[in-house]
Amino acid sequence: MIRIFKTAACTWMAAAAMALSAIVAPEARAEEPVTIFAAASLKESVETVAAAWKAAGGTDVRLSFAGSSALARQIEEGAPADVFISADLKWMDHLDKAGRIKAETRVDLLGNRIVLVAPRDSAATIRISENFPLAALLGDERLAMANVDAVPAGSYGKAALLNLGVWESVRENVAQAENVRAALLLVSRAEAPLGIVYETDAKVDPSVKILDRFPETSHPAIVYPAALTTDGQNPRAAEFLAYLQGADAHAIFTAAGFTVLAKTN
């Protein structure tokens, strides 16, 4: 009898514990960090936004930065992200079709520009236009770019070079990096004499200088969309996504050189 009573009591206690867990779980999750997967080019800006959000009453934020393609594939495979910010529409579309984002939360957040950069002490000068002499300026050296087939910055850069008629003359000299910050580092360390990166990347690295901007008409519009993921469990993720669209975040993004596309909340 005692043994049966203990078993029943344990069963009841376990059931009560599960019920209590179900009641408090949302609050517990709300105190956990909001996990953000964001394009590498957003690193400093999103870190600053996250700090501002926490200071304004938000929770901790766990940040992961990489190429948009790598992050999208991780989310598709079940990585625990609450919010995804891509550097192009392609990879957000990819996750949308795969059912991995909450489409109703998707917003076009930011815009950017791509530029040709060189090490700070380089004597190189050039003006970007149709058939501009990029190959002659490179010689036998390398042009640093993010992966042109997968990473948004590389795709934008390749599109621009194709439209301007110079891709074929430099394609064999392209040094492809896993993301745009890795491409920037090659130029910053003078391991490549030229590189194509976002204008905002060039602004955060004092070891490089901008030679010229690529015409906006030479490549698809650069758009950074953001959305909640379908697997995200943190109830405060929606608050962070809203904060990204607010005045404080807009001021941070604008100061970094981004164009704000989302309307201020």
C-alpha positions as CSV (number, residue, x, y, z in Angstrom):
1,M,0.0,0.0,0.0
2,I,2.7,2.4,0.9
3,R,4.5,1.6,-2.3
4,I,1.4,2.2,-4.4
5,F,0.7,5.5,-2.5
6,K,4.2,6.7,-3.2
7,T,3.9,5.9,-6.8
8,A,0.6,7.7,-7.1
9,A,2.0,10.6,-5.2
10,C,5.0,10.8,-7.5
11,T,2.8,10.6,-10.5
12,W,0.6,13.5,-9.2
13,M,3.6,15.6,-8.3
14,A,5.1,15.0,-11.8
15,A,1.9,16.0,-13.4
16,A,1.7,19.1,-11.2
17,A,5.3,20.0,-12.1
18,M,4.5,19.7,-15.8
19,A,1.4,21.9,-15.4
20,L,3.4,24.5,-13.5
21,S,6.1,24.4,-16.1
22,A,3.6,25.0,-18.9
23,I,2.3,28.0,-16.9
24,V,5.7,29.7,-16.3
25,A,7.5,28.6,-19.5
26,P,6.5,31.7,-21.5
27,E,7.9,34.0,-18.8
28,A,11.0,31.9,-18.4
29,R,11.6,32.1,-22.2
30,A,11.0,35.8,-22.1
31,E,14.0,36.2,-19.8
32,E,16.2,34.2,-22.1
33,P,18.3,36.1,-24.7
34,V,16.7,36.9,-28.0
35,T,18.8,35.2,-30.7
36,I,19.5,37.3,-33.8
37,F,21.0,35.9,-37.0
38,A,22.2,38.9,-39.0
39,A,24.3,39.5,-42.1
40,A,28.0,40.2,-41.4
41,S,27.8,43.7,-42.7
42,L,25.4,44.6,-39.8
43,K,27.8,43.6,-37.0
44,E,28.6,47.0,-35.4
45,S,25.2,48.5,-36.0
46,V,23.1,45.6,-34.7
47,E,25.4,45.3,-31.6
48,T,24.8,48.9,-30.9
49,V,21.0,48.5,-31.4
50,A,21.0,45.5,-29.2
51,A,22.7,47.4,-26.4
52,A,20.3,50.3,-26.8
53,W,17.3,48.0,-26.7
54,K,18.5,46.3,-23.5
55,A,19.2,49.7,-21.9
56,A,15.6,50.7,-22.8
57,G,14.2,47.7,-20.9
58,G,14.8,44.8,-23.4
59,T,16.4,41.5,-22.5
60,D,19.8,40.2,-23.4
61,V,20.5,39.6,-27.1
62,R,22.5,36.7,-28.5
63,L,24.0,37.7,-31.9
64,S,25.4,35.6,-34.7
65,F,26.9,37.2,-37.8
66,A,27.9,35.5,-41.0
67,G,27.1,35.6,-44.7
68,S,23.3,35.6,-45.3
69,S,23.5,32.4,-47.2
70,A,25.2,30.5,-44.4
71,L,22.7,31.9,-41.8
72,A,19.7,31.0,-44.0
73,R,20.9,27.4,-44.4
74,Q,21.5,27.1,-40.6
75,I,17.9,28.4,-39.9
76,E,16.6,26.0,-42.6
77,E,18.4,23.1,-40.7
78,G,16.8,24.1,-37.4
79,A,19.3,26.5,-35.8
80,P,17.6,28.3,-32.9
81,A,17.3,31.8,-34.3
82,D,14.4,34.2,-33.3
83,V,15.0,36.9,-35.8
84,F,16.8,36.8,-39.2
85,I,18.2,39.9,-41.0
86,S,19.4,39.1,-44.5
87,A,21.6,41.3,-46.7
88,D,19.4,40.5,-49.7
89,L,15.9,39.4,-50.7
90,K,17.0,36.1,-52.2
91,W,17.8,34.4,-48.9
92,M,14.8,35.7,-47.1
93,D,12.7,34.5,-50.0
94,H,14.4,31.1,-49.7
95,L,13.4,30.8,-46.1
96,D,9.9,32.1,-46.8
97,K,9.3,29.3,-49.4
98,A,10.7,26.8,-47.0
99,G,8.2,27.9,-44.3
100,R,11.0,29.0,-41.9
101,I,9.9,32.6,-41.4
102,K,6.7,34.3,-40.3
103,A,5.9,36.0,-43.5
104,E,3.5,38.5,-41.9
105,T,6.4,39.9,-39.8
106,R,8.7,40.5,-42.8
107,V,9.9,44.0,-43.4
108,D,12.4,45.7,-45.7
109,L,14.6,47.3,-43.1
110,L,17.6,48.9,-44.7
111,G,19.5,49.8,-47.9
112,N,23.2,50.1,-48.7
113,R,25.7,50.8,-51.5
114,I,28.7,48.8,-52.8
115,V,32.0,50.4,-53.3
116,L,35.5,49.7,-54.6
117,V,38.1,49.9,-51.8
118,A,41.9,49.8,-51.5
119,P,44.3,49.8,-48.6
120,R,44.5,53.2,-46.9
121,D,48.0,54.0,-48.2
122,S,47.3,52.9,-51.7
123,A,48.1,55.3,-54.5
124,A,45.4,53.8,-56.8
125,T,42.7,56.0,-58.3
126,I,39.9,55.1,-60.6
127,R,36.4,56.2,-61.6
128,I,33.7,53.5,-62.0
129,S,31.8,53.7,-65.3
130,E,31.1,51.4,-68.2
131,N,34.2,49.4,-69.3
132,F,36.3,51.1,-66.7
133,P,40.0,49.8,-66.6
134,L,39.7,47.6,-63.5
135,A,41.8,44.8,-65.0
136,A,44.6,47.2,-65.8
137,L,44.6,48.6,-62.3
138,L,44.7,45.0,-60.8
139,G,47.4,43.7,-63.0
140,D,48.3,40.2,-61.8
141,E,46.9,40.8,-58.3
142,R,43.6,39.9,-56.7
143,L,40.2,41.5,-56.4
144,A,38.7,40.6,-53.0
145,M,34.9,39.9,-53.0
146,A,32.5,37.9,-51.0
147,N,31.4,34.6,-52.6
148,V,29.8,35.7,-55.9
149,D,27.4,32.8,-56.1
150,A,26.0,32.7,-52.6
151,V,26.8,35.8,-50.5
152,P,24.8,39.0,-51.3
153,A,27.7,41.4,-51.4
154,G,29.5,39.1,-53.9
155,S,26.3,38.7,-56.0
156,Y,25.8,42.5,-56.1
157,G,29.4,43.1,-57.0
158,K,29.4,40.5,-59.8
159,A,26.1,41.9,-61.2
160,A,27.7,45.4,-61.3
161,L,30.8,44.2,-63.0
162,L,28.8,42.3,-65.6
163,N,26.6,45.3,-66.3
164,L,29.6,47.6,-66.6
165,G,31.2,45.1,-69.0
166,V,34.3,44.3,-67.0
167,W,33.5,41.0,-65.3
168,E,35.2,38.8,-67.9
169,S,38.4,40.8,-67.7
170,V,38.8,40.3,-64.0
171,R,37.0,37.0,-63.1
172,E,40.2,35.0,-63.0
173,N,41.6,37.4,-60.5
174,V,38.8,37.4,-58.0
175,A,39.6,36.1,-54.5
176,Q,36.3,35.0,-53.1
177,A,35.8,35.1,-49.3
178,E,33.1,33.5,-47.1
179,N,31.4,36.8,-46.3
180,V,31.9,40.5,-47.0
181,R,33.9,41.2,-43.8
182,A,36.4,38.5,-44.8
183,A,36.7,40.2,-48.2
184,L,37.2,43.6,-46.4
185,L,39.9,42.0,-44.2
186,L,41.9,41.0,-47.3
187,V,42.1,44.6,-48.4
188,S,42.6,45.9,-44.8
189,R,45.7,43.7,-44.5
190,A,46.9,44.6,-47.9
191,E,46.6,41.0,-49.0
192,A,44.5,42.2,-51.9
193,P,45.0,45.7,-53.5
194,L,41.3,46.1,-54.3
195,G,38.0,44.8,-53.0
196,I,34.3,45.2,-53.4
197,V,32.4,45.7,-50.2
198,Y,29.4,47.6,-48.8
199,E,30.0,51.3,-48.2
200,T,29.1,50.7,-44.5
201,D,31.9,48.1,-44.2
202,A,34.5,50.6,-45.5
203,K,33.3,53.2,-43.0
204,V,34.2,50.9,-40.0
205,D,37.7,50.0,-41.1
206,P,40.2,52.8,-41.0
207,S,42.8,50.7,-42.9
208,V,40.9,51.0,-46.2
209,K,39.7,53.8,-48.4
210,I,36.9,54.1,-50.9
211,L,38.0,54.7,-54.5
212,D,34.5,55.0,-55.9
213,R,30.9,53.9,-55.5
214,F,29.3,51.6,-58.0
215,P,26.3,53.2,-59.8
216,E,23.0,52.0,-58.2
217,T,21.7,51.2,-61.6
218,S,24.5,48.7,-62.2
219,H,23.1,46.1,-59.8
220,P,19.9,45.0,-58.1
221,A,18.7,47.3,-55.3
222,I,20.5,46.4,-52.0
223,V,17.8,45.6,-49.5
224,Y,18.1,44.1,-46.0
225,P,14.8,42.4,-45.0
226,A,14.1,41.2,-41.4
227,A,11.6,38.7,-40.1
228,L,10.7,36.4,-37.2
229,T,11.5,32.8,-37.7
230,T,8.8,30.1,-37.4
231,D,10.9,28.2,-34.9
232,G,11.7,31.1,-32.6
233,Q,10.3,30.6,-29.1
234,N,11.2,33.9,-27.4
235,P,8.1,36.1,-27.0
236,R,10.2,39.2,-26.8
237,A,11.7,38.6,-30.3
238,A,8.7,40.6,-31.8
239,E,9.6,43.5,-29.5
240,F,13.2,43.5,-30.8
241,L,12.0,43.4,-34.4
242,A,9.7,46.3,-33.7
243,Y,12.6,48.2,-32.0
244,L,14.7,47.7,-35.2
245,Q,12.0,49.8,-36.9
246,G,12.0,52.5,-34.4
247,A,13.5,55.9,-34.2
248,D,16.4,55.0,-31.9
249,A,17.5,52.1,-34.2
250,H,17.0,54.2,-37.3
251,A,19.4,56.9,-35.9
252,I,22.1,54.2,-35.3
253,F,21.7,52.7,-38.8
254,T,21.8,56.1,-40.4
255,A,24.9,57.1,-38.6
256,A,26.5,53.9,-39.8
257,G,25.7,54.8,-43.4
258,F,22.7,52.6,-44.1
259,T,19.6,53.9,-45.8
260,V,16.5,53.3,-43.7
261,L,13.7,51.7,-45.6
262,A,11.2,50.7,-42.9
263,K,8.8,53.4,-41.6
264,T,9.5,54.5,-38.1
265,N,7.2,52.9,-35.5
